[in-house]
Amino acid sequence: MAQKYNSISSRLDEKMHLILHVNYFSSALMICIALVCYFILDIKYIVPQVLLGYSVLSLLNIFLLKYHKKLLVAYLISLNLGVIGSIIVTVVTGGINSPFIFTMPLIVFAGYISTRNYGQFHMYLILLFILLIYFRNEIHLNFPNVVPEKSKDDFSLMSVLFSLYLLGGIFGKVLLGNYNKLYQSKKEIEKKSNENEVLLKEIHHRVKNNLQTISSLLNMQARTTENEDTKKILTSSHNRVLSMAIVHEMLYARDDLSKIEYRNYVKQLVKFHIKSLNKEDKKINFKINISNIKYNIETAIPLGLLISEFITNSLKHAFVNKDEGTITVTIEKTDPEFYTLILSDNGIGYNTFVAENKTKSMGLKLIHNLTRQLRGNLEKIDKSQGVTYLIRFKEI
């Protein structure tokens, strides 16, 4: 919150700086130009009075800003004073051929510095004015040119120099300063981002190490216990913890810390389970049908546990009295919101006992719970051979 407040305060200070510079310098220059017009260029009417009037009102606007503190109000008053003054001077110094017309793009530019909407408003307003003075004969708007013939070139030079000075000497300097500040901010953000990325990688690395430590402890406990049921429970817990560790290991190794390329993750799960569970060296083939899909860590872990449970159950129970088999894992995006996961094997299928007591199976319970965690629904497809689950889920 404090950082956001400082950022807003900094932008307000920059706009305040711009308003003060433009108003002070343009007011001073307008007074000088008014005096030159009156005493040197022999322009006695309208132009000097308008320029002096602009200077007085502009300085008054800055004086009042110190009391009402409404920066946008002061900025709009300054812009509109510039529009009105420029229109009047342009009309009486040659219309469409007046050199003073070049000050109007600066007013549009200043409007865009305030906000996009005000910039567009002043742009359309000035475009309308230019079209009106161009077609002034057709709409019977004729104004006298108050610039004497002998002073036209001098007035043109003075108008062009004034426009160039405002553009380069004030707007250019302010924008260059803002660009330098923006560049420095960008460098600081990149530095902070790199530091955070290193820190996040280190966190994933430590989480992976901690999970592997827990997994090793469970494995050691499983080897030392003599109770077969306890050994199975500890081994299953060891495998589940290691499935989670693989996610953090992949995040640590990747440049993208927010998403996991899921096909590679499932391949690593398959290798791990074949090594740890396929003790009889059966020829179990795995088919992984996953396109270029990436998941965040909130989705990757429960989905990985779900796939691990199915693979574990299939390797343990599906190929009893069989020397070979196939396990298939398919993930595809079926619509903008849902993914479809298909898990299947061509093993012996569910026997009557397992079907009647599936609520007592920890693996099956976990599959149902993980499906709910993924905000999905699970459907068991009846087949003559093997087991197939179809699960529709959302990315969390």
N, C-alpha and C positions, 0 to 999 in steps of 0.2 A: 504493500500500500504506500509506504514511504517513497519507494522508488518511482511508483507511478505519479505521486504528487510532485516529486522533484522533476520528472520529465515534463509534466504539464507546466510547471513553474518556469522551466528553462525555455519552453516554446513561447510562453507569454513574454518573457524577458527579451527574446529575440525579436518578437513583433513590436514590442515597445521601443526597442533600439532602432528598428527600421522606421517606425513612425516619427520618432524624434529627429532622426537624421534627415529624412525626406522633408519634413516640415520646416526644420530650421534652415537647411541649405536652400530648399526651393524658395522659401520666403525671402531669404537674403538675396538670392539671385534675382527674384522677381522685382525687388526694390531697385536693384542695380539696373536691370533691364528697363524698368519704367523710367528711371532718370535718364538713361541713355536715349530711349525713344523720345522723351520730351525735349531734352536740351541739345542732343546731337543729331538725331535722325529727323527731327522736326515733325514727329508724330504727336500731335497735341490732343487728339480726341480719342476717347473710348479706351484705346489700348493701355496707356499709362494708368488710367483710373481703374481699369479692371485688374491690372497686375498689382497695383498698390492695395486694392480692396481684397484680393486673394491673400496677400501677405499678412494684412491685419487680421482677417478672419482665421487664417491658418494658425497664427500665433495665439489668438484668443482660444482656438480649439485646444491647443496644447496646454494653455493655462487652465482651462476648465477640466481637462483630463486629470490633473493633479487632485481635483476635488471629488469628481464623481467616480473615478477609477474604472470606468467602463471602456475598456480598450477597443472593443468592436465598434462602439458608437463613435469614438474619436476617429477610428480608421475609416469608417464609412463617410463621416463628415469631410474628412480630408480628401477622400476619393471624389466625392460629389462636388466639392469646391473646385477640384482640378478639372472635372468634366465640364462644369458650367463655365469656368474661366477659359478653358481651351476652346470651347465651342464659340464663345463670343469673340475672342481674339481671332480665331480662324475665319469666322464669317466676315469680319471687317478688314481682313488683311489679304484677301484674294480668294476666299472660298476654297474650292478644290485644289487651287494652285498655291495656296498659302503654305509657306514652309513651317508654320506653327502646327500644322496638322500632324507632324511627326511626334508631337508630344502625346498624342492620344494612344498609340500602342503602349506607351509607358504606363498610362492609367489602367489599361486592361491588364498589363503585367502585374501591376500593384494589386489589382482586384483578385487575381489568381493566387497571389501570395497570402491574401486574407483567407479566402475559401474558394472552392471551385464554383459554387453557385454565384457568388458576387462577381467573380471574374467573368463568367458567362453573361451575367446580366449587363455588365458594363461593355462587354464586347458587342452584344446585340444592340445596345443603345447607341454606341458609337458607329457601328455599321449602318444603322438607320439614319443617323445624322449625316454621314458621308453621302449616302444615297440621296438624301433630301437636298443637300447643297449642290450635288451634281445635276439634279433635275430641277434646280431652282427656277429656271426660265419657264419650264412647263407648268409649274405650280405658282408662278408669279411671286417668287421670293427673291427680290433683288436688293442687295445691300451695297453701299458705296465702299470703295477701297480707301481707307484712311492713310495708307502708306504712300508718301510722295514718290514719284517716279525715280528721283535721284537717290532715294534711300532704300529701294527695294533689295538691291544686292546686299547691302549692309545688314538689313533686317533678316534676310535669308541666312546669312552667315551666323548672325547672333542666335537665331532660332535653332539652327542645326547644332551649334556648339552647346547650347543649353540642353538639348535633347541628349547629345552624346555624354555630357557631363553627368546628367542624372542617371543614364543607363550604366555607364562605366564607373563613375566616381562614387555612386551611392549604392544602387541596386547590385552592381557587379561585386563590389567589396563585401557587402553583406552576404550575398549568396555564396561567394568564395569562402567566407568565414564559416557559414553554415555547412558547406560541403566538407571543409576540413574537420569540423566537429563531428559530422556524420561518419566520415572515414575513420576517425579515431574511435568513435562508438562501435563501429562495425568490427574493428580490430579487437577491441576489448571484449565484445560479445563472442567473437570467434575463439579468443583465448579462453574465456570462461566455458564455452561449449566444449572445447577440447579437454579442459580440466575435468568437467563433469563426465565426459565420455570415459576418460581414464578411470575416474572414481567408480563409475557404474560397472565398468568391466571388472574392476577389482572386487566389487561387491558380488558379482556373479561368480567370479573365481572362488571367493571365500565360501559362498553358499554351496557351490559344487563340492568343495573340499569337505565342508561340514556334513553334507549329505553322504558323501562317500565314506566318511568316518563312521557315521551312524550305520550305513549299510555293512561296513566291515565288522562292526560290533555285532550286528544281527547275524551275520554269517558265521562269526566265531562262536556265538552262542548256539547256533544251530548245529555246528560240528561237535560241540561238547555235550549236548544233551542226548540222552538215550531214548527219550520218549518220541516215537515216530510222529505222532500228531503235533506235538510241540515243534519238532524239527520242521515239519511242513509249513506251519504257521510262520515261523521265523524266516524260513527260506522265501516264502511268498512276500513277506514284509521287506526283506532284503532286496528282492527284485523290484518291488514298487518304488522304494526309495531311490534305487539306482536309475530307474526310468526318469524320475524327476531331476536327478543330477545331470543326466545327459542333456536336458534342456538348457541348464545353466552353462554347461560346458560349451554347447554350440553358440550361445549368446556371447560368451567370453571370446570365442574364436572369430566372431564375425564383426564386420564394420557396422552393420545395421543392428543396433541393440534393441530395437523395438519389435522386430519380426523374425520368425524362424522359418527357413525354407523347409517345408514339412516332409517332402519326399526323402531328403537326406536324413532327417530325424528318424523316420520310420525304418529306413535301411539300417541305421545304427541300432535301433531297438531289436530288429530281426536278428542281427548278428549276435547281439548280447544274449537273447533268449535261446538261440540255437546252441551257443557255446555252453550256457548254464543248464539247460533243460534236456537237450537231446542227447542223453547219455548213451543211448543204444545205437547211435550213429545211423539212424534211419534216413532215407533219402527224402527229406521234406523240402519241397520246392515252394518258394514264396513268389507270388505275383503282386507287385505294388503298382497300382494304377492311380497315380496322383500327378496331376499336372503342376504347373508353376503356381502353387498355392502357398501363401505365407500366413502364419497366425501369430498373434501376440502371445505373451507368456501366460496370460489369464486363460486363454483357450487351449494353448499348446499342452499344458501340463495335464488337465483333466482328460483331454482327448487322447494324449499319449498313454495315460493310465488305463483308459478304456480299451485301447488297442492292445496294450500289454496283457490285460486280463484275458482277452479273447485268445491271443497267441499262446499264453500260458496254459489255458484250459485245453486248447486244441492239441498242443504238444504233449500234454499229460494224458489226455483221455480219448482224443479223436482217433488215434492210430494204433490202438491196442490190437495186437495180432496182425498188424499190417507193416510191411517193410518200407512203404513209401506213401507219399500223399502230397497234397497241395493246399496251401493256405493263401487266400487272396484278400488284399486290403485295397479298397477303392474309395477315393474321395473325389467328389465332383460338386461344382456349384450348380444347383438346379434352378435357382432364381436369385434375384438381387439380395434376398435376405437370408435364405437357408442354404446349407450345405447338406449333402447326402453322403453318409459313410456306410459302405457295404463290407461286412466281415463274413467270410465264408471259408469252410473247409470241406473236403470230400472224404471225411472220416466215417466212422461207424454210426454217427448220429447219436441222438439222445435215446437211451433205453427207458423203459417204463419207470424204473426206480428213480433215475435222475429227474425225469419229467415230473414225477409226483412229489419229489422232495427238493425242487429247485430253489424254494425259498430258504432252505437251510444251507445252500451253497454260498460261501463268502464271496467267491468270484462273481457269481451271478448277481448277488446283491449289490456288489460294487459297480458292476456294469449298469444296473438300473439307476443307482444313485448318481453316477457320473453323467448319465444321459440327462437326468433332471438338472444337474448343475450346468450343463450346456444348453439349458432351456430347449431340450429336444424331446423327441418321442421315439420309442424303440418298438420295432416290429420283428417278430421271428417268422421267417419264411419257411413254410412246410415243404420239405423236399424228401425224395425217396432215399437220398444218400447225403450224409454230412449235415452240417449246420450252417445256416445263413441268417445274419442279423442285418436289418436295414434301419439305420438311425438318421433321422433328420434333425439338424441342430443349427444354432446360431453362433456366430462369433461373439464372445463375451466382450 
